[in-house]
């Protein structure tokens, strides 16, 4: 006895979407707060290194120049570069930094099982405020990457420490 009923294929429905660059509230204060541990730690480390390599004898001049060099040559380029890298691959990073605008209707109950395929991307205009927002978002991405890398690195470190007798 055969059945004429074809079972419905379960899977994720693909929906074409338009991506618009996300705009955080304010000047991305929440992103700056989230990224502040990494920014402050790296800034402190940089000021110590800068104090060693600088020819000036004044601590105040060292701090002022070191902070300026840190902001211009480390903070801004790394944050902006991380933002540009993550938003360049919306499929890999799950549309991080983008607002998804589906081009066909999606029911509320299927919102979480729909796979969006990016058709077009629209970046916001670039001005000073937008650059600061992108830098803040980029530093959040860098901090997430540091946390994930630390979690992966902890596994072999743990087994190495146990092998040498720590924790027993």
DRENROLUM-120232 format. One record per atom (N, C-alpha, C): residue in one letter; x, y, z. Coordinates in pm, whole numbers, padded with zeros to 5 digits, always signed. Last residue first. Layout:
REM DRENROLUM-120232
aXYZ
...
This chain:
REM DRENROLUM-120232
x+04575+01972+04231
x+04555+01843+04299
x+04601+01850+04442
x+04624+02206+04096
x+04485+02172+04124
x+04465+02039+04191
x+04906+02101+03911
x+04828+02209+03967
x+04685+02163+03988
x+05051+01900+03783
x+05017+01884+03924
x+04940+01998+03986
x+05093+01902+03515
x+05206+01938+03599
x+05171+01944+03747
x+04838+01845+03420
x+04946+01748+03396
x+05068+01776+03486
x+04705+02079+03480
x+04669+01956+03553
x+04780+01853+03539
x+04822+02251+03292
x+04838+02278+03435
x+04807+02153+03517
x+04735+02131+03054
x+04878+02144+03081
x+04901+02167+03230
x+04460+02164+03075
x+04515+02029+03075
x+04666+02030+03101
x+04451+02449+03068
x+04398+02374+03182
x+04460+02234+03189
x+04557+02503+02816
x+04626+02553+02936
x+04580+02478+03061
x+04366+02393+02644
x+04498+02330+02655
x+04577+02379+02777
x+04148+02578+02729
x+04137+02432+02733
x+04275+02366+02738
x+04209+02846+02683
x+04205+02796+02821
x+04202+02644+02828
x+04179+02903+02415
x+04316+02886+02467
x+04317+02828+02608
x+03903+02937+02399
x+03965+02826+02328
x+04105+02798+02384
x+03874+03167+02554
x+03804+03045+02593
x+03865+02923+02526
x+04026+03351+02406
x+04066+03314+02542
x+04000+03186+02589
x+03869+03369+02178
x+04006+03315+02167
x+04057+03273+02304
x+03638+03486+02292
x+03631+03354+02229
x+03769+03290+02217
x+03748+03732+02379
x+03685+03641+02475
x+03678+03499+02417
x+03834+03840+02136
x+03932+03813+02242
x+03874+03716+02346
x+03590+03869+02001
x+03692+03779+01947
x+03796+03743+02053
x+03475+04064+02164
x+03411+03932+02153
x+03511+03830+02100
x+03653+04274+02111
x+03644+04219+02246
x+03577+04082+02246
x+03602+04319+01841
x+03736+04276+01884
x+03733+04215+02024
x+03336+04404+01856
x+03368+04282+01782
x+03506+04229+01824
x+03378+04641+01998
x+03295+04535+02058
x+03324+04402+01989
x+03526+04779+01809
x+03591+04738+01933
x+03509+04635+02009
x+03326+04821+01615
x+03443+04739+01584
x+03515+04692+01710
x+03157+04998+01747
x+03108+04865+01712
x+03224+04771+01683
x+03335+05217+01762
x+03282+05156+01884
x+03231+05014+01856
x+03374+05270+01489
x+03489+05234+01574
x+03440+05164+01700
x+03115+05341+01416
x+03177+05222+01357
x+03296+05176+01440
x+03085+05577+01565
x+02996+05463+01588
x+03056+05334+01534
x+03284+05737+01450
x+03294+05700+01592
x+03203+05582+01626
x+03176+05757+01191
x+03307+05693+01210
x+03323+05650+01355
x+02944+05902+01243
x+02933+05765+01195
x+03064+05691+01212
x+03056+06149+01314
x+02973+06075+01411
x+02964+05927+01372
x+03187+06227+01073
x+03262+06206+01198
x+03186+06124+01300
x+03042+06025+00810
x+03077+06152+00869
x+03148+06124+01002
x+02917+05846+00547
x+03030+05856+00640
x+03050+06001+00680
x+02591+05693+00523
x+02690+05793+00484
x+02800+05804+00590
x+02552+05336+00552
x+02514+05474+00583
x+02624+05568+00536
x+02526+05090+00296
x+02598+05151+00408
x+02549+05293+00427
x+02335+04837+00194
x+02339+04983+00188
x+02407+05036+00313
x+02329+04554-00011
x+02372+04615+00115
x+02381+04765+00095
x+02118+04295-00149
x+02187+04425-00157
x+02225+04472-00016
x+02074+04029-00074
x+02071+04068-00214
x+02149+04198-00232
x+02133+03776+00151
x+02157+03917+00123
x+02158+03941-00027
x+01897+03569+00275
x+02007+03577+00179
x+02016+03722+00132
x+01807+03438+00586
x+01805+03554+00498
x+01924+03548+00404
x+01615+03181+00691
x+01752+03215+00654
x+01745+03327+00551
x+01396+03144+00964
x+01416+03190+00827
x+01563+03221+00806
x+01347+03095+01223
x+01390+02980+01142
x+01411+03017+00996
x+01254+03320+01348
x+01381+03264+01395
x+01429+03145+01314
x+01006+03377+01223
x+01116+03473+01220
x+01251+03411+01252
x+00776+03231+01231
x+00888+03174+01156
x+01010+03267+01149
x+00593+03381+01371
x+00631+03251+01426
x+00747+03185+01350
x+00554+03609+01206
x+00624+03621+01335
x+00671+03487+01392
x+00629+03554+00860
x+00536+03543+00973
x+00614+03553+01104
x+00741+03775+00623
x+00785+03669+00714
x+00690+03670+00833
x+00717+03882+00281
x+00663+03874+00418
x+00715+03752+00495
x+01024+03987+00126
x+00896+03919+00119
x+00847+03900+00263
x+01256+04111+00185
x+01188+04157+00064
x+01058+04082+00038
x+01352+04217+00514
x+01310+04111+00421
x+01234+04169+00303
x+01610+04384+00625
x+01478+04420+00573
x+01437+04314+00472
x+01821+04390+00898
x+01770+04308+00788
x+01630+04355+00752
x+02089+04591+00976
x+01946+04571+00998
x+01894+04499+00875
x+02420+04498+01079
x+02322+04527+00974
x+02181+04512+01028
x+02596+04406+01265
x+02614+04542+01218
x+02515+04584+01111
x+02582+04077+01153
x+02626+04167+01260
x+02652+04305+01201
x+02479+03867+00995
x+02432+04004+00972
x+02468+04099+01086
x+02644+03645+01072
x+02501+03653+01103
x+02446+03795+01098
x+02902+03626+00971
x+02883+03683+01104
x+02736+03713+01135
x+02866+03516+00714
x+02951+03447+00813
x+02920+03495+00954
x+02705+03702+00585
x+02663+03562+00595
x+02739+03487+00701
x+02845+03943+00589
x+02722+03931+00667
x+02672+03787+00680
x+03130+04051+00568
x+03088+03911+00557
x+02959+03889+00636
x+03170+04314+00626
x+03195+04271+00488
x+03150+04128+00462
x+03144+04350+00894
x+03028+04382+00811
x+03049+04346+00664
x+03401+04269+00978
x+03283+04193+01019
x+03164+04223+00930
x+03566+04468+00853
x+03586+04325+00829
x+03459+04246+00860
x+03469+04709+00960
x+03465+04688+00815
x+03478+04539+00783
x+03526+04668+01232
x+03389+04689+01187
x+03376+04660+01037
x+03805+04648+01222
x+03725+04534+01269
x+03581+04547+01224
x+03868+04908+01130
x+03902+04790+01049
x+03822+04667+01090
x+03781+05063+01344
x+03719+05081+01213
x+03745+04960+01123
x+03953+04965+01546
x+03807+04958+01560
x+03737+04968+01425
x+04208+05021+01438
x+04170+04883+01473
x+04018+04868+01484
x+04204+05306+01394
x+04218+05210+01283
x+04175+05068+01317
x+04146+05412+01667
x+04060+05436+01551
x+04080+05334+01439
x+04359+05298+01833
x+04218+05290+01865
x+04129+05305+01741
x+04608+05353+01688
x+04569+05220+01736
x+04418+05210+01752
x+04654+05615+01605
x+04717+05505+01530
x+04676+05365+01575
x+04498+05787+01769
x+04505+05807+01624
x+04553+05682+01549
x+04520+05692+02034
x+04389+05720+01975
x+04396+05724+01823
x+04801+05667+02065
x+04713+05552+02085
x+04578+05575+02015
x+04885+05930+02031
x+04930+05828+01935
x+04839+05705+01944
x+04759+06041+02259
x+04729+06091+02125
x+04767+05988+02018
x+04881+05900+02465
x+04736+05891+02447
x+04695+05937+02308
x+05148+05982+02426
x+05112+05841+02416
x+04962+05822+02394
x+05132+06259+02476
x+05170+06210+02343
x+05129+06063+02323
x+05049+06245+02751
x+04975+06319+02651
x+05005+06270+02509
x+05248+06087+02875
x+05107+06047+02880
x+05026+06116+02770
x+05482+06237+02818
x+05470+06098+02775
x+05323+06054+02770
x+05420+06472+02954
x+05436+06476+02808
x+05423+06336+02751
x+05418+06368+03216
x+05298+06432+03161
x+05304+06438+03008
x+05681+06282+03253
x+05573+06182+03253
x+05446+06240+03191
x+05962+06387+03079
x+05843+06430+03152
x+05732+06326+03139
x+06163+06320+02911
x+06183+06291+03053
x+06060+06325+03137
x+06148+06158+02589
x+06113+06268+02680
x+06128+06224+02824
x+06184+05948+02417
x+06305+06015+02465
x+06275+06126+02567
x+06000+05640+02464
x+06005+05783+02432
x+06132+05847+02487
x+05989+05377+02551
x+06058+05405+02425
x+06071+05553+02393
x+05849+05386+02795
x+05982+05324+02789
x+06058+05368+02664
x+05606+05503+02735
x+05693+05567+02834
x+05834+05511+02832
x+05502+05309+02563
x+05539+05439+02508
x+05632+05514+02604
x+05445+05108+02751
x+05544+05084+02646
x+05594+05216+02588
x+05246+05245+02901
x+05367+05192+02965
x+05478+05169+02863
x+05058+05297+02702
x+05122+05410+02770
x+05248+05365+02845
x+04981+05033+02630
x+05048+05119+02533
x+05120+05235+02602
x+04854+04952+02869
x+04973+04880+02821
x+05052+04968+02724
x+04643+05135+02865
x+04736+05133+02978
x+04865+05064+02936
x+04517+05057+02625
x+04568+05193+02641
x+04671+05201+02754
x+04439+04796+02684
x+04538+04818+02579
x+04598+04958+02586
x+04255+04858+02893
x+04370+04771+02917
x+04478+04794+02812
x+04068+05024+02759
x+04145+05074+02874
x+04269+04989+02900
x+03970+04849+02560
x+04030+04978+02524
x+04118+05030+02638
x+03865+04638+02712
x+03974+04614+02618
x+04046+04744+02583
x+03666+04778+02866
x+03773+04699+02929
x+03892+04675+02836
x+03499+04914+02664
x+03592+04987+02750
x+03696+04900+02822
x+03305+04795+02514
x+03443+04780+02468
x+03544+04841+02564
x+03070+04871+02647
x+03103+04729+02632
x+03250+04708+02596
x+03088+05151+02617
x+03093+05092+02752
x+03129+04945+02744
x+03064+05172+02340
x+03186+05221+02404
x+03200+05161+02544
x+02806+05070+02309
x+02918+04998+02250
x+03050+05042+02314
x+02659+05270+02439
x+02655+05133+02489
x+02770+05049+02435
x+02706+05491+02274
x+02760+05488+02410
x+02761+05347+02467
x+02666+05564+02006
x+02704+05426+02038
x+02765+05417+02178
x+02570+05812+02032
x+02697+05798+01960
x+02754+05661+01994
x+02234+05722+02010
x+02333+05818+02058
x+02457+05813+01969
x+02200+05381+01900
x+02145+05502+01962
x+02257+05593+02009
x+02345+05257+01590
x+02321+05252+01735
x+02264+05385+01786
x+02236+05151+01294
x+02273+05277+01358
x+02241+05268+01506
x+02336+04917+01047
x+02272+04946+01175
x+02324+05077+01232
x+02290+04934+00700
x+02385+04944+00811
x+02313+04990+00938
x+02066+04706+00565
x+02093+04848+00588
x+02183+04856+00710
x+02003+04462+00325
x+02071+04496+00449
x+02101+04645+00453
x+01729+04285+00208
x+01811+04404+00186
x+01873+04438+00321
x+01676+03942+00121
x+01670+04057+00211
x+01763+04167+00164
x+01491+03646+00055
x+01582+03750+00007
x+01563+03874+00094
x+01481+03360+00248
x+01412+03485+00215
x+01516+03585+00170
x+01436+03020+00277
x+01527+03127+00238
x+01446+03247+00193
x+01345+02822+00550
x+01300+02892+00431
x+01397+03005+00402
x+01498+02534+00665
x+01487+02679+00676
x+01445+02738+00543
x+01293+02242+00694
x+01418+02313+00673
x+01394+02461+00686
x+01119+01964+00596
x+01148+02057+00704
x+01285+02117+00680
x+00890+01895+00351
x+01033+01901+00379
x+01058+02006+00487
x+00612+01700+00407
x+00664+01836+00391
x+00809+01839+00435
x+00566+01395+00227
x+00594+01466+00352
x+00655+01603+00325
x+00304+01342+00016
x+00447+01373+00017
x+00477+01449+00147
x+00073+01093-00014
x+00106+01214+00061
x+00258+01230+00063
x+00010+00856-00118
x+00027+00966-00213
x+00067+01096-00144
x+00147+00550-00023
x+00083+00674+00019
x+00112+00781-00085
x+00074+00210-00098
x+00159+00329-00106
x+00077+00452-00070
x+00085-00116+00000
x+00000+00000+00000
x+00090+00124+00000
